[in-house]
Amino acid sequence: MTHAFETLTPDVVLDALESVGLRGDGRLTALSSYENRVYQVQLEDGTSVVAKFYRPERWSEAQILEEHAFAAELMDFEVPAIGPLVLNGATLHRFGGFLFSVSPRRGGRPPELDDAEVLEWIGRFLARIHTVGARKPFQTRPALNVQTFAEEPMQWLLGHDMVPLDVQSAWTRGVEQAIAVIRRYDTLNAEAKNGDIRVLRLHGDCHPGNILWTPADAAPNLGPGPHFVDLDDARMGPSVQDFWMLLSGDRQQRQRQLGALVDGYEQFREFDRAELALIEPLRTLRLVHYSAWLARRWSDPTFPANFPWFGSSDYWQGQVQMLEEQLEAMEEPPLIV
């Protein structure tokens, strides 16, 4: 069967832009994105924009609009996030069976995460994102918890026979053991009734690739420092979700990086240190969710081409080993700052 994105030809992209009043000069460049299709398009007036075509049936229209509203809210509070343009009175458009948006093009380089000053700067802006995120909850976008990121993905993978039989028992046992540990944390348990649980609207996928660092002289209209892109995974969750993907190296290095992030964060917003115990559970949830994400996207030709190792017994045995390592990591004392 032809995947929907195979019908998204350059002509369709240019026609979609013309439908909202933007005339391309014929030059477009596909940008790195597996989940959606994203293009940098040169316009006839010499400027360029970024057009994002959403994966069909991933988010509802209401969920996408809620992401757009969050981006607009951040920008209203002068948080350096990149949100979609309002064209013909709307940020979300339809063309050729696709939902799409158009954003201004912003340049930048990956942040230097071994620089404490850079991490502190990022921490300050994360605090500002979370201050806005805490003002009200998402109404339609899902939360990050053990149900959405472990239980449902596990059931889907097993129900669709995605895990080879020779590894299935060990993998299932590892996920079930991980779920049992993660359920200790009310913040990650959707069924918990604890009124003290603190979740808020997050970036959700705050890894270095979604932060552009702009030098002071590169974009005077933006200002120097970090700029956050791709709110596609924005959802409700604990604030530390936007921290842990910025940490790398051994425990000492991660602790030093975390200290710099928190130093910057607490210049604007208090950080609840109890959330540090959630870092390894969140890493474990992402591990399970990632396998299901790959499996669910396998009909998209981009995925077999870029992830040829997925689905083999070796892959799943590697997942079993990583689950075992995560079970040990979740029993270790958390990082401290």
MARVEXLO-150679 format. One record per residue (C-alpha): residue in three letters; x, y, z. Coordinates in steps of 0.5 Angstrom, whole numbers, plus 2048, in hexadecimal, padded with zeros to 3 digits. Layout:
// MARVEXLO-150679
ALAXYZ;...
END
This chain:
// MARVEXLO-150679
MET800800800;THR8028077FE;HIS80480B805;ALA800812805;PHE807815805;GLU8098127FF;THR8048177FC;LEU80781D7FF;THR80B81F7F8;PRO80F8267F8;ASP8098287F3;VAL8048277F9;VAL80882A7FE;LEU8098317F9;ASP8018317F8;ALA8008307FF;LEU804836801;GLU80183A7FB;SER7FA8387FE;VAL7FC83D804;GLY7FE842800;LEU806840800;ARG80983F7F9;GLY80F83B7F9;ASP81583C7F4;GLY8158347F3;ARG81B8337F7;LEU81982F7FD;THR81E82B802;ALA81B825806;LEU81D82680E;SER81F820812;SER81881E815;TYR816816816;GLU80F818819;ASN80D81D814;ARG80F82080E;VAL81282780E;TYR81582B809;GLN819831808;VAL816835802;GLN81983B7FF;LEU8148407FD;GLU8138457F7;ASP81484B7FB;GLY81B8487FD;THR819846804;SER81883F807;VAL81483B80B;VAL81383480E;ALA80D83080C;LYS80B82B811;PHE80682580E;TYR803821814;ARG803819814;PRO7FC817813;GLU7F8815818;ARG7FD81681E;TRP7FA81C821;SER7F381F820;GLU7F282681E;ALA7F0828825;GLN7F7825827;ILE7FB829822;LEU7F882F823;GLU7F982E82B;GLU80082E829;HIS800834825;ALA7FC83882A;PHE80283682F;ALA80783882B;ALA80483F82A;GLU803840831;LEU80A83E832;MET80C84482D;ASP807849830;PHE80B848837;GLU812849833;VAL814842833;PRO81884082D;ALA81483B82A;ILE81383A823;GLY80B83A821;PRO80783A81B;LEU805840817;VAL7FE842817;LEU7FC84280F;ASN7F584480D;GLY7F3844814;ALA7F583D816;THR7FC839818;LEU7F9832816;HIS7F783180E;ARG7F582B80A;PHE7F782A803;GLY7F88237FF;GLY7F581F805;PHE7FA82280A;LEU7FA826810;PHE80082B80F;SER803832812;VAL808837810;SER80D83A815;PRO81383F814;ARG81A83C813;ARG81F83D818;GLY82683B818;GLY82B83881E;ARG82F833820;PRO82F82E825;PRO83083082C;GLU83782F82F;LEU83582A835;ASP83B82A838;ASP83B83183A;ALA838833841;GLU83683A83E;VAL832837838;LEU82F83283D;GLU82D837842;TRP82A83C83C;ILE82683683A;GLY824835841;ARG82183C841;PHE81D83B83B;LEU81A83483D;ALA818838844;ARG81483D840;ILE81183783B;HIS80F834841;THR80C83A845;VAL80883B83F;GLY80683483E;ALA804834845;ARG7FF839844;LYS7F9834842;PRO7F982D83F;PHE7F982A838;GLN7F1827837;THR7F2823831;ARG7FA821831;PRO7FC81A835;ALA80081A83B;LEU80781783C;ASN806811841;VAL80680A842;GLN80080883E;THR80180C838;PHE80980B837;ALA80980383A;GLU80380083B;GLU7FF801834;PRO806801830;MET8077FA833;GLN8007F8832;TRP8007FA82A;LEU8077F7829;LEU8057F082C;GLY7FE7F1829;HIS8017F2822;ASP8067EC823;MET80C7F1822;VAL8117EE827;PRO8147E7825;LEU8127E1828;ASP8197DF82B;VAL8197E682E;GLN8127E8830;SER8127E5837;ALA8187E8839;TRP8167EF836;THR80F7EE839;ARG8127EC840;GLY8177F2840;VAL8117F783E;GLU80D7F5843;GLN8127F5848;ALA8147FC846;ILE80C7FE846;ALA80C7FC84E;VAL812800850;ILE80F80684C;ARG80880584F;ARG80C807856;TYR80C80F853;ASP805812853;THR80781784F;LEU808812849;ASN80280E84B;ALA7FB811848;GLU7F780D84D;ALA7FA810853;LYS7F5815857;ASN7FB81985A;GLY7F982085A;ASP80082285B;ILE80281F854;ARG806825850;VAL805824849;LEU80582A843;ARG80582B83C;LEU80C82983A;HIS81082A833;GLY810822834;ASP81682182F;CYS81C825832;HIS82282282F;PRO82882682C;GLY825825825;ASN81F829827;ILE82382F82A;LEU826834825;TRP82C838828;THR82C83F824;PRO832844825;ALA83184B827;ASP83384D820;ALA82F84881C;ALA82884A81D;PRO827851820;ASN81F850820;LEU82084A824;GLY82584C829;PRO82B84782B;GLY82A84082F;PRO82683A82E;HIS81F83A82A;PHE81B83482B;VAL818831825;ASP81382B823;LEU80D82B828;ASP80A825825;ASP80B82082B;ALA809826830;ARG804822835;MET80382283D;GLY80881F841;PRO80D821847;SER812827846;VAL818822846;GLN81681F83F;ASP81982583C;PHE820824840;TRP82281D83F;MET82381D838;LEU828822838;LEU82D81E83D;SER83281A83A;GLY83981683D;ASP83A813843;ARG83781484A;GLN83B81A84C;GLN83B81D845;ARG83381D845;GLN83381F84C;ARG83782584A;GLN833827844;LEU82C826848;GLY82F82B84D;ALA830830848;LEU82982F845;VAL82683084C;ASP82A83684E;GLY827839848;TYR820837849;GLU820839850;GLN82184084E;PHE81A84084B;ARG81783A84E;GLU817835854;PHE81A82E852;ASP817829856;ARG81D824858;ALA81881E859;GLU81781E852;LEU81E81C851;ALA81C815853;LEU81881584C;ILE81E815847;GLU81F80E847;PRO81880C847;LEU817811841;ARG81D80E83D;THR81A80783E;LEU81380A83B;ARG81680D835;LEU81A806834;VAL813802834;HIS80F808830;TYR81580882B;SER814801829;ALA80D802828;TRP80E808824;LEU81280581F;ALA80E7FF81E;ARG80880381D;ARG80B807817;TRP80E802814;SER80980280E;ASP80D80980C;PRO812808808;THR81780D80B;PHE817808811;PRO81A80280E;ALA81F80680A;ASN821809811;PHE820804816;PRO8227FD812;TRP8247FA819;PHE81E7FB81C;GLY8197F581D;SER81F7EF81D;SER8207EA823;ASP8277EE824;TYR8237F5825;TRP81E7F282A;GLN8237EE82E;GLY8277F582E;GLN8207F8831;VAL8207F2836;GLN8277F4839;MET8267FC839;LEU81F7FA83D;GLU8247F6842;GLU8287FC842;GLN823801843;LEU8207FC849;GLU8277FD84D;ALA82780584B;MET82080684E;GLU822803855;GLU828807855;PRO82880E859;PRO826813854;LEU82B819852;ILE82B81F857;VAL82C826856;
END
